[in-house]
Each structure stands twice: as C-alpha cells, then as structure tokens.
C-alpha cells in the first residue's frame, strides 16, 4: 500500500506520495504515453468525490508543475501524462520512482492571445472554439504556447484555425497533422532517391 501525507492549505489538500513512472503499451490514443498512475484513494484525498478530469499543481521530486490534467481511467484511478517538458525537468524515465506532491489547481488558464486574435478573423472557427469545453480549448492553446520558435507557433496557429473552421476537435487535428507530415516526409524521401 502506498503511503501518503496530507497537508491542509486554504481549503485545498496537498497530498504527497511515491509513484513509479510508467508507459502505456497498447492503449488506443494513449499508446506510448509516459505517465504516473494516481490510485483512487490518493485522488479522493486531493479532490474528494470527483470522478472527472481535473487539473493539479505541485511538484514531482523538486520540479514544480501547474495546470496538469489528471485523466480518469474508469476504475477510480487517474493518470498524469508526463510530456517531454516534464520528463526533461525531472530527469527521470520509465521505471523510476518519484516523490509527488499534488493539490487541485483551480487557476483558470487563459487561451493563447495569438490564437484568439487569429480566430477573430475567422468567425466560423471562433464560434466552434467557443462551443468547446475549457479543457478542449486548452488543448489547442497549450499546444500553441509550447512552440519553441515563432515559426512553429505560426504553423500551429494556422493548423488550429484551419481545424476549428472545419469543426475538428484537437485529436482529429493532431491525427491529420501527423498523417500529413508522414506523407510529406515520404514524398521528400522518394524525391531525394530519384
């Protein structure tokens, strides 16, 4: 059984526990994801009674995190996806145990200002974006904010506006972007071998 510690802080509970970094093998859209499994007893200490996706803040070892989504797995446990930025920050890989301190993060995430500015020129895309839940709006916005160069950011904004104008959710857009990249790379390699 995992040990955990409660620390009461202004109506929120900071919970500290140990978890092992894991990676999904075959799990549909989650295949290959690096993540932490958060057992139901710990989730209920962080956010009692909740069974839906929610955001947390805290630390993994000494690395500070915020606005990280915990995703329900259907059996009361949740997973915390560990993106490349977090993995680089904690400097740990699959199979390693980390000390995790978490509490609910109820800070509202502001959408990318550049995305909103571009959407204002595309009423159909803006209307669809505004119909999405906040968590789905955040997928688009966070993807854009994580771009490391202005060129990448501009490409991501263009992909997002195009997808939203077609009524596509984030997952459909990402699948299409990946497929187009594969087709383009295949064409480049075919062209280069002639």
SEMAR-657709 format. One line per field, with one value per residue (C-alpha): residue number from 1; residue in one letter; x, y, z. Coordinates in nm, 4 decimals, m for minus. Each point is the difference from the previous one (the first is absolute). Layout:
N
pos: c(NUM:...)
code: c(A:...)
px: c(X:...)
py: c(Y:...)
pz: c(Z:...)
***
This chain:
194
pos: c(1:2:3:4:5:6:7:8:9:10:11:12:13:14:15:16:17:18:19:20:21:22:23:24:25:26:27:28:29:30:31:32:33:34:35:36:37:38:39:40:41:42:43:44:45:46:47:48:49:50:51:52:53:54:55:56:57:58:59:60:61:62:63:64:65:66:67:68:69:70:71:72:73:74:75:76:77:78:79:80:81:82:83:84:85:86:87:88:89:90:91:92:93:94:95:96:97:98:99:100:101:102:103:104:105:106:107:108:109:110:111:112:113:114:115:116:117:118:119:120:121:122:123:124:125:126:127:128:129:130:131:132:133:134:135:136:137:138:139:140:141:142:143:144:145:146:147:148:149:150:151:152:153:154:155:156:157:158:159:160:161:162:163:164:165:166:167:168:169:170:171:172:173:174:175:176:177:178:179:180:181:182:183:184:185:186:187:188:189:190:191:192:193:194)
code: c(X:X:X:X:X:X:X:X:X:X:X:X:X:X:X:X:X:X:X:X:X:X:X:X:X:X:X:X:X:X:X:X:X:X:X:X:X:X:X:X:X:X:X:X:X:X:X:X:X:X:X:X:X:X:X:X:X:X:X:X:X:X:X:X:X:X:X:X:X:X:X:X:X:X:X:X:X:X:X:X:X:X:X:X:X:X:X:X:X:X:X:X:X:X:X:X:X:X:X:X:X:X:X:X:X:X:X:X:X:X:X:X:X:X:X:X:X:X:X:X:X:X:X:X:X:X:X:X:X:X:X:X:X:X:X:X:X:X:X:X:X:X:X:X:X:X:X:X:X:X:X:X:X:X:X:X:X:X:X:X:X:X:X:X:X:X:X:X:X:X:X:X:X:X:X:X:X:X:X:X:X:X:X:X:X:X:X:X:X:X:X:X:X:X)
px: c(0.0000:0.1276:0.0698:m0.1192:m0.0030:m0.2708:0.0844:m0.3039:0.0379:m0.2896:m0.2818:0.2276:0.1871:0.3623:0.0663:0.3486:0.0655:0.2445:m0.0779:0.1871:0.0279:m0.1828:m0.0616:m0.3094:0.0621:m0.3246:m0.2640:m0.1732:0.0828:0.2113:0.2411:0.3565:m0.0948:0.2347:m0.2070:m0.0513:m0.2871:m0.1836:m0.2010:m0.3611:0.0726:0.2510:m0.2236:m0.2804:0.2329:0.0917:m0.3536:m0.2613:m0.2977:0.1394:m0.0031:0.0662:0.3128:0.1525:0.3217:0.2629:0.3079:0.2886:0.3321:0.1485:0.3168:0.1359:m0.1616:m0.2974:m0.3090:m0.3274:m0.3151:0.0671:m0.3063:m0.0746:m0.1984:m0.2473:0.0671:m0.3487:0.0897:0.0385:0.3683:0.1350:0.3080:0.2231:0.1593:0.3665:0.0775:0.3553:0.0386:m0.0847:0.2187:0.2951:m0.0714:m0.0053:0.2846:m0.1565:m0.1392:m0.2329:0.0443:0.1369:m0.1822:m0.0638:m0.1424:m0.3166:m0.1756:m0.3349:m0.3012:m0.2860:0.0981:m0.3082:0.1813:m0.1752:0.2229:m0.0057:m0.0106:0.2872:m0.0410:0.1363:m0.2541:m0.2914:0.1222:0.0119:m0.3347:m0.1602:0.0635:m0.1746:m0.3514:m0.0865:0.3189:m0.0520:m0.3591:0.1078:0.2873:m0.2407:m0.2306:0.2819:0.0425:0.2790:0.2151:m0.0293:0.0743:0.3089:0.1266:0.0239:0.1345:0.2643:0.1239:0.0553:0.1610:0.2462:0.1496:0.3678:0.0363:m0.2169:m0.0078:m0.1352:m0.2505:m0.1263:m0.0381:m0.1892:m0.2347:m0.0690:m0.0721:m0.2286:m0.1987:m0.0362:m0.1145:m0.2436:m0.1523:m0.0693:m0.1541:0.2843:0.0904:0.3645:0.0500:m0.1269:0.2239:0.3079:m0.0700:m0.0308:0.3172:0.1901:m0.1346:0.0868:0.3514:0.0454:m0.1211:0.2280:0.3041:m0.0736:m0.0237:0.3258:0.1858:m0.1444:0.0990:0.3502:0.0586:m0.0683)
py: c(0.0000:0.3465:0.2457:0.3561:0.3185:0.2656:0.3663:0.2298:0.3286:0.2456:m0.2462:m0.2060:m0.3122:m0.0522:m0.3717:m0.1473:m0.3547:m0.2136:m0.1168:m0.1883:0.1470:m0.2266:m0.0165:m0.1319:m0.2769:m0.0525:0.2422:0.1561:0.3702:m0.0229:m0.2586:0.0957:0.2675:0.0368:0.0585:m0.0380:m0.2135:0.1754:m0.2560:0.0788:0.0315:0.2775:0.1727:0.0082:0.1772:0.2590:0.0568:m0.1919:m0.1316:0.0960:m0.2509:0.2359:0.1516:0.2779:0.2014:m0.0165:0.1889:m0.0939:m0.1776:m0.3144:m0.0387:0.3589:0.0938:0.2388:m0.0699:0.1874:m0.0362:m0.3705:m0.2089:m0.3208:m0.2329:m0.2568:m0.3639:m0.1280:m0.2000:0.2957:0.0465:0.2832:0.0483:0.3042:0.0158:0.1021:0.2027:0.0553:0.3240:m0.1714:m0.3024:0.2290:0.2001:m0.3022:m0.1720:m0.3413:m0.2749:m0.2993:m0.2266:0.2652:0.0899:0.3687:0.1965:0.1808:0.2859:0.1033:0.2190:0.1263:0.2844:0.2163:0.2844:0.0725:m0.0480:0.2891:m0.0958:0.0958:0.3696:m0.0653:m0.2778:0.2183:0.2850:m0.2289:m0.1595:0.3451:0.0154:m0.3377:0.0188:m0.3645:m0.1232:0.2340:m0.1165:m0.3659:0.0788:0.1766:m0.3061:m0.2269:m0.0744:0.1926:m0.3119:m0.0483:0.3683:m0.0464:m0.2860:0.2393:0.2885:m0.2020:m0.1609:0.3465:0.1378:m0.2920:0.0910:0.0818:0.2266:0.2679:m0.2026:m0.3067:0.2151:0.1519:m0.3463:m0.1266:0.2990:m0.0571:m0.3705:0.0876:0.2653:m0.2313:m0.2911:0.2107:0.1482:m0.3603:m0.0865:m0.2331:m0.0776:0.0012:m0.3756:m0.0003:0.2962:m0.1685:m0.3230:0.1943:0.2011:m0.3227:m0.1725:0.3012:0.0117:m0.3718:0.0505:0.3025:m0.1851:m0.2977:0.2263:0.1740:m0.3293:m0.1313:0.3182:m0.0116:m0.3580:0.0684)
pz: c(0.0000:m0.0873:0.2781:m0.0335:0.2048:0.0225:0.0400:0.0341:m0.1882:m0.0347:m0.0699:m0.2234:0.0926:m0.1066:m0.0166:m0.0151:m0.1208:m0.1968:m0.3530:m0.2697:m0.3486:m0.2439:m0.3746:m0.1768:m0.2505:m0.1954:0.1306:m0.3018:m0.0295:0.3172:m0.1478:0.0892:0.2542:0.2939:0.3133:0.3724:0.1247:0.2854:0.2045:0.0925:0.3739:m0.0709:m0.2566:0.2595:0.2438:m0.2648:m0.1316:0.2048:m0.1967:m0.3407:m0.2856:m0.2939:m0.1501:0.2129:0.0207:0.2719:0.1086:0.2234:m0.0459:m0.1422:0.2039:m0.0089:m0.3338:0.0343:m0.2105:m0.0536:m0.2102:m0.0612:m0.0850:0.1863:m0.2262:0.1390:m0.0882:0.0805:0.3099:0.2369:m0.0772:m0.2150:m0.2162:m0.0209:m0.3464:0.0156:m0.3107:m0.1281:0.1981:0.3277:m0.0787:m0.0738:0.3162:0.2301:m0.1897:0.0521:m0.2228:0.0056:0.3019:0.2362:0.3231:0.0706:0.2937:m0.1068:0.1848:m0.1502:0.0670:m0.2160:m0.2322:m0.0438:m0.1754:m0.3295:m0.3024:m0.2451:m0.3682:m0.2268:m0.0874:m0.3506:m0.0591:0.1148:m0.2221:m0.3060:0.0852:0.0091:m0.3780:m0.0492:0.1524:m0.0751:0.1700:0.2977:0.0420:0.0065:0.2410:0.2388:m0.0020:0.1204:0.3698:0.1727:0.0163:m0.3775:m0.0617:0.2157:m0.2197:m0.2943:0.2052:0.1881:m0.3212:m0.1454:0.3173:0.0088:m0.3394:0.0419:m0.3057:m0.1592:m0.3231:0.1814:0.1878:m0.3267:m0.1573:0.3032:m0.0010:m0.3707:0.0643:0.2926:m0.1877:m0.3012:0.2199:0.2023:m0.3159:m0.1111:0.3383:0.0959:0.3587:0.1096:m0.0386:m0.3581:m0.0823:0.1490:m0.1876:m0.3260:0.0678:0.0713:m0.3126:m0.2178:0.1467:m0.0775:m0.3590:m0.0445:0.1407:m0.2242:m0.3031:0.0915:0.0389:m0.3317:m0.1758:0.1481:m0.1213:m0.3677)
***
